[in-house]
Amino acid sequence: MSYMPEDRFDDVVSELIPCIQKMIDDLPVDYRQALVLTEYQGLTQKELAERLGISLSGAKSRVQRAREKLKIMLLNCCHFEFDRLGRVIDYEPHCC
């Protein structure tokens, strides 16, 4: 398989957005909150820690665990093919 053309990549992202939103909604509240605040609202992990009243290491752990849980959900939902640099070159949904 060849590298996915840019317009195909955009199509893949568009197709997966509803699934990813559902998966984020399904995360435990602490992880969902950490992911949304850092990835979508642009807070730094330090700002996240201050907002939630937790330590910086606690905030970092929470974000890392949220990302890992989301990754596992994605890998369980779809089969992805990656190039040698780790870029998605194709996928096949198993759900959504």
C-alpha positions in Angstrom: 0.0 0.0 0.0 1.2 3.5 -0.7 1.0 6.5 1.5 -2.5 7.9 1.8 -3.0 11.0 -0.3 -3.8 14.2 1.7 -7.4 14.4 0.6 -7.9 10.7 1.5 -6.4 11.4 4.9 -8.9 14.3 5.4 -11.7 11.9 4.5 -10.5 9.3 7.1 -10.3 12.0 9.8 -13.8 13.1 8.9 -15.1 9.6 9.0 -13.6 8.9 12.4 -14.6 12.1 14.2 -18.0 10.8 15.3 -16.4 7.6 16.6 -13.7 9.5 18.5 -16.2 11.9 20.0 -18.3 8.9 21.2 -15.2 7.3 22.6 -14.2 10.4 24.5 -17.7 10.7 25.9 -17.3 7.1 27.1 -14.1 7.8 29.0 -14.4 8.0 32.8 -15.1 11.6 33.8 -11.6 12.4 35.2 -9.9 11.2 32.0 -12.5 12.8 29.7 -12.1 16.1 31.5 -8.3 16.0 31.3 -8.3 15.1 27.6 -10.9 17.8 26.7 -9.2 20.5 28.7 -5.7 19.9 27.3 -6.3 18.6 23.8 -9.4 20.6 22.8 -9.4 23.7 25.1 -5.6 24.1 24.9 -4.8 24.1 28.6 -1.2 23.1 29.5 -0.9 20.3 31.9 0.3 22.8 34.6 -2.9 24.8 34.0 -4.9 21.6 34.2 -3.3 20.7 37.5 -4.1 24.2 38.9 -7.7 24.1 37.7 -8.4 20.7 39.1 -6.4 21.2 42.3 -4.1 18.3 41.7 -0.3 17.9 41.4 1.4 18.5 38.1 2.5 14.8 38.1 -1.1 13.8 38.7 -2.3 16.0 35.8 0.4 14.5 33.5 -0.6 11.0 34.6 -4.3 11.7 34.0 -3.7 13.0 30.5 -1.3 10.2 29.6 -3.8 7.6 30.9 -6.7 9.3 29.0 -4.7 9.2 25.7 -3.8 5.6 26.3 -7.4 4.6 27.0 -8.5 6.4 23.8 -5.8 4.7 21.8 -6.9 1.3 23.0 -10.5 2.1 22.2 -9.5 3.2 18.7 -7.4 0.1 18.1 -10.2 -2.1 19.3 -12.6 -0.3 16.9 -10.5 -0.1 13.8 -7.6 -1.9 12.2 -5.0 0.7 11.2 -2.1 0.2 8.9 0.9 2.5 9.5 4.0 3.3 7.5 7.5 3.0 8.9 7.2 6.4 10.4 4.0 5.6 12.3 1.7 7.6 10.0 -1.7 6.0 9.2 -1.8 4.8 5.6 -5.1 2.9 5.7 -7.8 1.7 8.1 -10.7 -0.6 8.3 -13.5 0.0 10.8 -14.8 -2.8 13.0 -17.4 -0.6 14.6 -19.0 2.8 14.5 
